[in-house]
Amino acid sequence: MKDLDLNIYGVLLVGIEGAGKTRLSKVMADHLGWNRLDADEVNEFISGMTLDEARRRRELPVLKERQRALRNAVLNRPKKRLILATTMRPLLDGDYIEKEKVVDAIKNHWIIIHIDNDINSIAKFLNENPAAKLLRNRFDGLNGFQEIFDRLVQMKEELEPLYIQYRNTYVSIASVTDEIAVTRILASVLRFTLPAIIQ
């Protein structure tokens, strides 16, 4: 458990694709008055192409630049506290020495909140909701609910150990309203930041 002090740079909202990180990060940023960054949006800002386009075209320089930008966001104290929504994979993949710096920063300066959701609900949403087109593109080549569900299960198996290793708080948003989920997340954030503010 990290110290309750002003060294906290912000919150990492981590979870698998479709867990609800982006949506919740927007609500939290409004509540806290903090800046917000979504790992998926970084790509568009850097290159003008979405993350999915860069992956499809195998644009490795673009993907590497995205990884650098995300790592810099974690390593450097922001002017204003930040909420960063990410699967965590781009932060920890690749170069070992750089990864060690990132891990050190995560442990010492970030509140890591693991957002979990019911895989069945995510797969159903991705399969049936036209509004989920951007997220749905990540599952190119998959046909129907069962294939999306199986891919999500695989993602969860790969990433869950990372979340368990680094998280400070676990919040399941399955079967709860956004208001309840945000209340739980905010309570966790305040647990880490309030003592430092009132000292």
Secondary structure, DSSP 8 states (H G I E B T S, - for coil): ----STT--EEEEE-STTSSHHHHHHHHHHHHT-EEEEHHHHHHHHHSS-HHHHHHTT-HHHHHHHHHHHHHHHHS--SS-EEEEE-SHHHHSS-HHHHHHHHHHHHHHEEEEEEE--HHHHHHHHHH-GGGHHHHGGGTT--HHHHHHHHHHHHHHHHHHHHHHH-SEEEE-TTS-HHHHHHHHHHHHHHHHHHHHH-
